[in-house]
Amino acid sequence: MGNQTKPDKNLDCVGLYCPEPVFRTRQELDKLDVGEVLEVIADDPAAEADIPLLVKRLGLKLLEMYKEGDQIHFVIKKVE
């Protein structure tokens, strides 16, 4: 179980399928201020690869990624 970092915002993408989780994650990340943390929860298997790629492409930091049942949690920090 993760959650060392308390997220500033949460995004629930459970029940959504590619490309919706990535699209919504991108929208939320664009709204964050530097230093803020977003937790995304998704159950689309494609998100497990797609969201870390998005985070890397945007130059952000993936603090944590862990699974609880069929849900994948991503904890993302906006840096710079």
Z-matrix of the N, CA and C atoms (Angstrom, degrees):
N
C 1 1.462
C 2 1.524 1 108.81
N 3 1.334 2 116.00 1 134.00
C 4 1.453 3 120.97 2 -176.13
C 5 1.516 4 112.19 3 -93.43
N 6 1.313 5 114.99 4 -136.38
C 7 1.468 6 123.92 5 177.14
C 8 1.520 7 114.56 6 74.23
N 9 1.320 8 117.19 7 43.35
C 10 1.460 9 119.30 8 170.40
C 11 1.529 10 109.09 9 -72.20
N 12 1.320 11 115.95 10 -31.39
C 13 1.458 12 121.53 11 -177.08
C 14 1.517 13 109.44 12 -106.45
N 15 1.325 14 116.49 13 130.11
C 16 1.465 15 120.37 14 178.34
C 17 1.527 16 108.17 15 -81.43
N 18 1.329 17 117.36 16 117.39
C 19 1.463 18 118.32 17 -179.13
C 20 1.532 19 112.25 18 -71.30
N 21 1.331 20 115.11 19 148.30
C 22 1.469 21 120.78 20 174.98
C 23 1.526 22 110.20 21 -78.40
N 24 1.332 23 115.68 22 -31.47
C 25 1.464 24 120.51 23 -178.69
C 26 1.515 25 108.82 24 -139.99
N 27 1.339 26 114.82 25 153.73
C 28 1.464 27 121.07 26 177.63
C 29 1.516 28 108.98 27 -124.35
N 30 1.319 29 115.58 28 144.15
C 31 1.461 30 121.66 29 177.29
C 32 1.521 31 108.10 30 -130.47
N 33 1.310 32 116.23 31 118.78
C 34 1.464 33 121.82 32 -179.17
C 35 1.521 34 109.15 33 -99.49
N 36 1.328 35 116.14 34 110.68
C 37 1.466 36 121.84 35 179.32
C 38 1.526 37 111.31 36 -110.54
N 39 1.321 38 117.39 37 17.06
C 40 1.462 39 121.13 38 -179.09
C 41 1.530 40 108.80 39 -63.64
N 42 1.329 41 115.21 40 131.30
C 43 1.461 42 120.43 41 179.92
C 44 1.520 43 113.22 42 91.11
N 45 1.326 44 117.25 43 -5.83
C 46 1.465 45 121.28 44 178.18
C 47 1.523 46 109.38 45 -98.95
N 48 1.320 47 115.74 46 148.20
C 49 1.462 48 119.64 47 -177.66
C 50 1.514 49 111.20 48 -124.10
N 51 1.307 50 114.61 49 156.61
C 52 1.455 51 124.57 50 -176.76
C 53 1.538 52 110.63 51 -43.73
N 54 1.329 53 118.87 52 132.88
C 55 1.463 54 127.36 53 6.37
C 56 1.535 55 114.00 54 -96.52
N 57 1.313 56 117.50 55 11.50
C 58 1.469 57 120.77 56 -172.31
C 59 1.538 58 114.16 57 -57.54
N 60 1.353 59 120.11 58 -47.05
C 61 1.469 60 118.12 59 179.91
C 62 1.529 61 113.04 60 -58.83
N 63 1.329 62 117.26 61 -41.57
C 64 1.464 63 120.84 62 -179.69
C 65 1.532 64 110.30 63 -67.68
N 66 1.318 65 116.27 64 -42.58
C 67 1.467 66 121.77 65 179.90
C 68 1.528 67 110.54 66 -60.36
N 69 1.322 68 116.10 67 -47.39
C 70 1.471 69 120.05 68 -179.21
C 71 1.522 70 111.93 69 -69.27
N 72 1.339 71 116.38 70 -37.18
C 73 1.462 72 119.86 71 177.04
C 74 1.522 73 109.71 72 -61.35
N 75 1.325 74 116.57 73 -43.80
C 76 1.472 75 120.99 74 179.37
C 77 1.533 76 110.44 75 -59.58
N 78 1.327 77 116.75 76 -44.08
C 79 1.467 78 120.59 77 179.69
C 80 1.531 79 111.09 78 -60.43
N 81 1.324 80 116.40 79 -44.48
C 82 1.469 81 120.05 80 -178.75
C 83 1.533 82 111.57 81 -68.39
N 84 1.339 83 116.46 82 -39.51
C 85 1.458 84 119.98 83 179.69
C 86 1.524 85 111.10 84 -63.45
N 87 1.323 86 116.53 85 -35.69
C 88 1.466 87 120.71 86 178.83
C 89 1.525 88 111.72 87 -63.85
N 90 1.336 89 117.41 88 -26.04
C 91 1.468 90 121.75 89 -178.50
C 92 1.524 91 112.75 90 -85.38
N 93 1.335 92 117.26 91 -15.53
C 94 1.465 93 120.54 92 -176.66
C 95 1.518 94 111.62 93 -71.30
N 96 1.319 95 115.58 94 148.82
C 97 1.457 96 121.40 95 169.51
C 98 1.526 97 108.01 96 -89.91
N 99 1.321 98 116.28 97 158.38
C 100 1.464 99 121.08 98 178.10
C 101 1.530 100 109.03 99 -56.77
N 102 1.323 101 115.02 100 133.41
C 103 1.456 102 120.50 101 179.76
C 104 1.517 103 113.71 102 94.46
N 105 1.327 104 117.07 103 -14.48
C 106 1.466 105 119.40 104 179.35
C 107 1.520 106 110.70 105 -80.52
N 108 1.332 107 114.70 106 156.61
C 109 1.462 108 121.82 107 -175.81
C 110 1.527 109 109.19 108 -122.48
N 111 1.320 110 115.27 109 135.11
C 112 1.464 111 122.75 110 177.88
C 113 1.521 112 108.73 111 -116.47
N 114 1.333 113 116.03 112 131.47
C 115 1.471 114 119.72 113 171.78
C 116 1.519 115 108.02 114 -105.97
N 117 1.319 116 115.75 115 126.28
C 118 1.459 117 122.52 116 178.12
C 119 1.523 118 107.67 117 -112.11
N 120 1.322 119 116.07 118 134.93
C 121 1.463 120 121.26 119 175.06
C 122 1.521 121 107.61 120 -119.21
N 123 1.320 122 116.59 121 127.13
C 124 1.464 123 121.36 122 -178.85
C 125 1.523 124 109.26 123 -140.53
N 126 1.328 125 115.81 124 155.90
C 127 1.471 126 118.73 125 174.61
C 128 1.527 127 111.70 126 -123.27
N 129 1.321 128 116.25 127 9.93
C 130 1.467 129 120.83 128 175.27
C 131 1.528 130 108.07 129 -81.56
N 132 1.340 131 118.27 130 119.16
C 133 1.467 132 119.93 131 -178.35
C 134 1.522 133 113.13 132 -54.71
N 135 1.333 134 118.21 133 -31.64
C 136 1.468 135 121.18 134 179.98
C 137 1.529 136 111.47 135 -64.52
N 138 1.330 137 117.35 136 -27.70
C 139 1.465 138 120.79 137 -178.52
C 140 1.523 139 111.28 138 -63.17
N 141 1.329 140 117.19 139 -27.81
C 142 1.461 141 121.14 140 -177.66
C 143 1.529 142 111.49 141 -60.45
N 144 1.326 143 116.66 142 -32.09
C 145 1.465 144 121.10 143 176.44
C 146 1.527 145 111.27 144 -96.32
N 147 1.326 146 116.51 145 -39.46
C 148 1.463 147 121.22 146 -171.62
C 149 1.527 148 113.90 147 -69.67
N 150 1.316 149 117.87 148 -41.37
C 151 1.472 150 119.92 149 -176.19
C 152 1.534 151 111.10 150 -69.55
N 153 1.347 152 119.81 151 -45.29
C 154 1.473 153 117.81 152 174.73
C 155 1.532 154 113.19 153 -58.27
N 156 1.328 155 117.26 154 -35.87
C 157 1.468 156 120.18 155 177.48
C 158 1.528 157 110.87 156 -65.14
N 159 1.323 158 116.38 157 -41.74
C 160 1.460 159 121.26 158 177.44
C 161 1.530 160 110.34 159 -60.42
N 162 1.326 161 115.81 160 -46.99
C 163 1.467 162 121.62 161 -178.85
C 164 1.534 163 109.69 162 -58.88
N 165 1.324 164 116.57 163 -44.87
C 166 1.468 165 121.15 164 -179.47
C 167 1.525 166 110.56 165 -64.81
N 168 1.314 167 116.18 166 -43.45
C 169 1.469 168 120.89 167 -178.65
C 170 1.528 169 111.31 168 -62.88
N 171 1.323 170 116.82 169 -35.81
C 172 1.466 171 121.25 170 -179.19
C 173 1.530 172 112.30 171 -82.88
N 174 1.337 173 117.17 172 -6.32
C 175 1.457 174 120.57 173 179.42
C 176 1.523 175 112.93 174 75.45
N 177 1.325 176 115.96 175 28.19
C 178 1.459 177 120.91 176 179.14
C 179 1.524 178 109.11 177 -99.18
N 180 1.330 179 116.25 178 -177.81
C 181 1.468 180 119.59 179 -176.10
C 182 1.526 181 110.05 180 -120.53
N 183 1.327 182 116.02 181 123.59
C 184 1.459 183 121.34 182 174.36
C 185 1.530 184 106.69 183 -86.66
N 186 1.327 185 115.87 184 104.03
C 187 1.472 186 120.54 185 -177.10
C 188 1.517 187 111.40 186 -74.34
N 189 1.337 188 115.06 187 -38.65
C 190 1.465 189 120.06 188 -176.05
C 191 1.511 190 110.31 189 -151.74
N 192 1.313 191 115.06 190 149.89
C 193 1.461 192 121.54 191 168.99
C 194 1.517 193 105.42 192 -145.50
N 195 1.322 194 116.33 193 122.91
C 196 1.468 195 118.84 194 -179.89
C 197 1.523 196 109.20 195 -149.38
N 198 1.312 197 115.14 196 160.51
C 199 1.468 198 121.38 197 -178.78
C 200 1.514 199 110.51 198 -109.51
N 201 1.317 200 114.45 199 142.33
C 202 1.465 201 122.09 200 169.20
C 203 1.514 202 105.92 201 -130.39
N 204 1.318 203 116.55 202 105.19
C 205 1.460 204 120.04 203 -174.56
C 206 1.519 205 109.12 204 64.27
N 207 1.336 206 116.91 205 -127.08
C 208 1.468 207 119.45 206 179.49
C 209 1.524 208 111.97 207 -96.29
N 210 1.331 209 116.83 208 8.65
C 211 1.461 210 120.51 209 179.46
C 212 1.520 211 110.83 210 -100.56
N 213 1.323 212 115.18 211 139.06
C 214 1.457 213 121.64 212 178.42
C 215 1.524 214 107.59 213 -109.58
N 216 1.317 215 116.12 214 129.85
C 217 1.465 216 122.16 215 179.09
C 218 1.522 217 108.96 216 -105.78
N 219 1.311 218 116.28 217 133.07
C 220 1.464 219 122.74 218 176.58
C 221 1.523 220 107.20 219 -121.88
N 222 1.321 221 117.33 220 127.58
C 223 1.466 222 121.47 221 176.71
C 224 1.523 223 106.51 222 -113.36
N 225 1.330 224 116.21 223 113.81
C 226 1.467 225 122.45 224 -169.63
C 227 1.524 226 109.64 225 -120.02
N 228 1.310 227 116.46 226 132.39
C 229 1.462 228 121.15 227 178.09
C 230 1.522 229 110.26 228 -111.50
N 231 1.329 230 115.10 229 134.52
C 232 1.465 231 119.70 230 175.65
C 233 1.521 232 107.86 231 -84.04
N 234 1.310 233 115.97 232 117.26
C 235 1.457 234 121.23 233 177.98
C 236 1.524 235 107.37 234 -113.42
N 237 1.314 236 115.78 235 137.92
C 238 1.477 237 123.35 236 -179.66
C 239 1.509 238 112.56 237 59.55
